[in-house]
Amino acid sequence: MLPVLILALAALGAAGLRLWSYRAQMLEMARILEETPAESNLRLTVRMSGAVPRRLCQAVNKRLEEGRRLRLETQRRERELKYTMACISHDIRTPLAGAMGYLQLLEGVPERREAYLGIVGKRLGELEGLLDELFLYTRLLHEPQPLECRETAVLPPLWDALVEFYPQLEGAGMEPELRFDRENQRVWANSEALGRVYRNLIANALRHGGGRLVVSSREGELCFSNELLPGPRPDPEHLFDRFYQSSPARAKGGAGLGLSIVRELMERMGGQASARIAGDTLEIRLVFAPEGTAGAP
């Protein structure tokens, strides 16, 4: 009987020691969590043996890591918001100040009324374009779902975009050249988004290119190419970054969002947009997803 009692007491003592060890470890973990700053990278460790303590420690560390990731993401978004507001405020201020200046000139030089009103209209048009780009880009950021796609004819929305930009293209002496193997080419895309992609690429060519604008195609791909103006060359690796400018001068308008929107829309349709410079020519290539593989209804 005595050996049995001794064994029972020993087992009870071992269990008590283990419970005490658990309690000490829990108190130590609580102390570390209470005293460690929220931005710390410290992770908990467990000295006790057994699957349960290790599982608890891993779960706590996972939550700590998730919290740290969310804090870093919040900080990144705050920095992006400040940068966005700085860039947009500069871009909005420029055409607005120009329009206000010419409105003031109207008071002193009434004989130039028609010319000045034309300039004011142009500046306000630039402002409208900036706000439109900002609205669309913001909407894309907050609506991450793919676009509804279907088989879409390539040429009709391109013709519409070229007609829309005809006065600017003619004024810039930029004659579009279309090189299509067949007129009935179709791609897997969203028609509205595809038209926006075309308009942004044409606007980009007008702002930063010269000479001819060539649009060529092969199965599942389109390429927009135009000659580069003299001066700083854009970096193809960053060309689709938002607010990217190859030169600090922003004399030709634009918020630096046009190509970012192109990339975002292409990816929402399951495709890709890429750029390269060949000699003095900038080429922007659109690769569409195979039919039905992305952005399907």
C-alpha positions in Angstrom: 0.0 0.0 0.0 2.8 2.4 0.9 4.5 2.1 -2.5 1.3 2.9 -4.2 0.8 6.0 -2.0 4.4 7.1 -2.7 3.8 6.8 -6.4 0.6 8.7 -6.2 2.3 11.5 -4.2 5.1 11.6 -6.7 2.7 11.8 -9.6 0.7 14.6 -7.8 4.0 16.4 -7.2 5.0 16.2 -10.8 1.6 17.4 -11.9 1.8 20.3 -9.5 5.3 21.2 -10.6 4.1 21.1 -14.2 1.2 23.3 -13.4 3.5 25.7 -11.6 5.8 25.7 -14.6 2.8 26.5 -16.9 1.8 29.3 -14.6 5.3 30.8 -14.5 5.6 30.6 -18.3 2.1 32.2 -18.8 3.1 35.0 -16.4 6.4 35.5 -18.2 4.6 35.7 -21.6 2.1 38.2 -20.2 4.9 40.4 -18.8 6.7 40.4 -22.1 3.5 41.3 -24.0 2.7 44.1 -21.5 6.2 45.6 -21.5 7.2 45.3 -25.2 6.4 48.3 -27.4 3.8 47.6 -30.1 6.3 48.3 -32.9 8.8 45.7 -31.5 9.9 42.7 -33.6 10.2 40.6 -30.4 8.7 37.1 -30.5 7.7 34.9 -27.7 9.6 31.7 -26.9 8.4 28.7 -24.8 10.6 26.7 -22.4 8.1 24.0 -21.5 7.8 20.8 -23.3 4.6 19.6 -24.9 2.5 20.4 -27.9 0.0 22.6 -26.1 2.5 25.3 -24.9 4.2 25.3 -28.3 0.8 25.7 -30.1 -0.1 28.6 -27.8 3.2 30.3 -28.4 2.9 29.9 -32.1 -0.6 31.3 -32.1 0.4 34.4 -30.1 3.5 35.0 -32.4 1.2 34.7 -35.5 -1.1 37.3 -34.1 1.9 39.5 -33.3 3.3 39.2 -36.8 -0.1 39.9 -38.3 -0.5 43.0 -36.1 3.0 44.2 -37.2 2.1 43.6 -40.8 -1.1 45.6 -40.5 0.8 48.5 -38.8 3.4 48.6 -41.5 0.7 48.5 -44.2 -1.2 51.3 -42.4 2.0 53.4 -42.3 2.7 52.7 -45.9 -0.8 53.8 -46.9 -0.4 57.0 -44.8 2.8 57.8 -46.6 1.2 57.1 -50.0 -1.7 59.3 -49.1 0.5 62.2 -48.2 2.5 61.7 -51.4 -0.7 61.4 -53.4 -2.1 64.6 -51.9 1.2 66.5 -52.5 1.3 65.4 -56.2 -2.3 66.0 -56.9 -2.4 69.4 -55.2 0.5 70.5 -57.4 -1.1 69.2 -60.6 -4.5 70.7 -59.8 -3.0 74.1 -58.8 -1.1 74.5 -62.1 -4.1 74.6 -64.5 -6.3 76.3 -62.0 -3.8 79.1 -61.4 -3.4 79.5 -65.2 -7.2 79.8 -65.6 -7.4 82.4 -62.8 -4.6 84.4 -64.3 -6.2 84.7 -67.7 -9.6 85.5 -66.1 -7.9 88.5 -64.4 -6.3 89.5 -67.7 -9.7 89.6 -69.3 -10.6 92.6 -67.1 -7.7 94.7 -68.4 -7.5 93.6 -72.0 -11.1 93.0 -73.2 -10.0 93.0 -76.9 -8.2 89.6 -76.2 -11.4 88.2 -74.7 -11.8 85.3 -77.2 -8.2 84.2 -77.1 -8.1 84.3 -73.3 -11.3 82.5 -72.9 -10.0 79.8 -75.2 -6.9 79.4 -72.9 -9.1 79.4 -69.8 -11.2 76.6 -71.3 -8.1 74.6 -72.1 -6.8 74.9 -68.5 -10.2 73.9 -67.1 -10.2 71.0 -69.5 -6.8 69.9 -68.2 -8.2 70.2 -64.6 -11.2 68.1 -65.5 -8.9 65.4 -67.0 -6.8 65.3 -63.8 -9.8 64.9 -61.6 -11.2 62.2 -63.9 -7.9 60.2 -63.7 -7.7 60.6 -59.9 -11.4 59.5 -59.5 -10.8 56.4 -61.7 -7.6 55.4 -60.0 -9.1 55.8 -56.5 -12.1 53.7 -57.6 -9.8 51.0 -58.9 -7.9 50.9 -55.7 -11.1 50.3 -53.7 -12.7 47.9 -56.1 -10.2 45.0 -56.3 -12.5 42.5 -58.1 -11.7 41.5 -61.7 -13.6 43.2 -64.6 -16.4 41.4 -66.4 -14.8 40.4 -69.7 -16.0 38.8 -73.0 -14.8 38.4 -76.5 -14.3 42.0 -77.7 -13.5 43.5 -81.1 -10.2 45.3 -81.0 -10.7 48.0 -83.6 -14.1 49.8 -82.9 -13.1 51.2 -79.4 -9.7 52.2 -81.0 -11.4 54.1 -83.8 -13.6 55.9 -81.2 -10.6 56.9 -79.2 -8.7 58.2 -82.2 -11.7 60.2 -83.3 -12.0 61.7 -79.8 -8.3 62.8 -79.9 -8.4 63.8 -83.6 -8.0 67.6 -82.9 -5.1 67.1 -80.6 -3.4 64.6 -82.9 -3.8 66.9 -85.9 -2.5 69.9 -83.9 0.5 67.9 -82.8 1.2 66.7 -86.4 0.9 63.1 -85.1 -0.7 60.9 -87.8 -1.7 57.5 -86.4 -0.7 54.4 -88.4 -2.6 51.2 -87.8 -0.9 47.9 -88.7 -3.4 45.1 -88.3 -3.3 41.7 -90.0 -7.0 41.5 -89.9 -9.8 43.9 -89.0 -11.9 41.4 -87.1 -9.4 40.7 -84.4 -10.9 40.0 -81.0 -9.5 39.8 -77.5 -10.8 38.7 -74.1 -11.5 42.1 -72.5 -14.0 44.6 -71.0 -15.0 47.0 -73.8 -15.3 50.0 -71.6 -12.0 49.4 -69.9 -10.3 48.7 -73.3 -11.5 52.1 -74.6 -10.0 53.7 -71.5 -6.7 51.9 -72.1 -6.6 53.2 -75.6 -7.4 56.8 -74.6 -4.7 56.8 -71.9 -2.1 55.5 -74.3 -3.0 58.1 -77.0 -2.9 60.9 -74.4 0.5 59.6 -73.2 1.8 59.7 -76.7 0.6 63.2 -77.2 2.1 64.5 -74.0 5.5 62.8 -74.2 6.0 61.7 -77.8 6.5 63.1 -81.3 6.3 62.0 -84.9 4.1 59.0 -85.7 1.9 57.0 -83.4 1.9 53.4 -84.6 -0.6 50.8 -83.3 0.2 47.3 -84.4 -1.2 43.9 -83.5 -0.7 40.2 -83.5 -2.9 37.5 -82.0 -3.7 38.4 -78.4 -1.4 41.4 -78.4 -1.4 45.1 -79.2 1.6 47.5 -79.4 1.5 51.3 -79.2 4.8 52.9 -80.3 5.8 56.5 -80.8 9.1 58.5 -81.1 10.4 60.0 -77.9 11.0 63.7 -77.6 14.5 65.0 -77.0 15.4 65.2 -73.3 15.3 62.8 -70.4 14.3 59.3 -71.3 11.6 57.5 -69.2 12.7 54.4 -67.3 10.6 51.4 -68.7 10.9 49.7 -65.3 9.0 52.6 -63.6 6.9 53.9 -66.4 3.7 52.4 -64.9 4.4 53.6 -61.4 1.8 56.2 -60.3 3.0 59.8 -60.5 6.1 58.7 -62.3 7.7 61.5 -64.4 10.8 61.1 -66.5 11.5 64.8 -65.9 10.6 67.0 -62.9 9.1 69.5 -65.3 5.3 68.9 -65.6 4.7 71.4 -68.4 2.6 69.1 -70.5 0.0 68.3 -67.8 -1.1 65.0 -66.5 -0.9 63.6 -63.0 1.3 60.6 -63.8 -1.7 58.3 -63.4 -2.5 57.5 -67.0 -0.2 54.5 -67.5 -0.8 53.3 -63.9 -4.5 53.1 -64.9 -3.5 51.2 -68.1 -1.6 48.6 -66.1 -4.4 48.3 -63.5 -7.1 47.8 -66.1 -5.1 45.3 -68.0 -4.4 43.2 -64.9 -8.1 43.4 -63.9 -8.8 41.9 -67.3 -6.3 39.2 -66.7 -3.7 40.7 -69.1 -0.4 42.6 -68.8 1.1 45.9 -69.9 4.8 46.3 -70.4 7.1 48.9 -71.9 10.5 49.1 -73.6 12.6 51.6 -75.4 14.0 50.6 -78.8 16.4 53.3 -80.1 14.3 56.5 -80.0 11.0 54.7 -79.9 8.9 53.9 -76.8 6.8 50.7 -77.2 4.0 49.9 -74.8 2.8 46.3 -75.3 -0.6 45.0 -74.2 -1.0 41.2 -73.8 -4.5 40.0 -73.3 -5.6 36.9 -71.4 -6.6 33.7 -73.3 -10.4 33.6 -73.7 -12.3 32.9 -70.5 -9.2 32.5 -68.3 -9.6 35.8 -66.3 -12.2 38.5 -65.6 -15.0 36.3 -66.6 -18.6 37.1 -65.7 
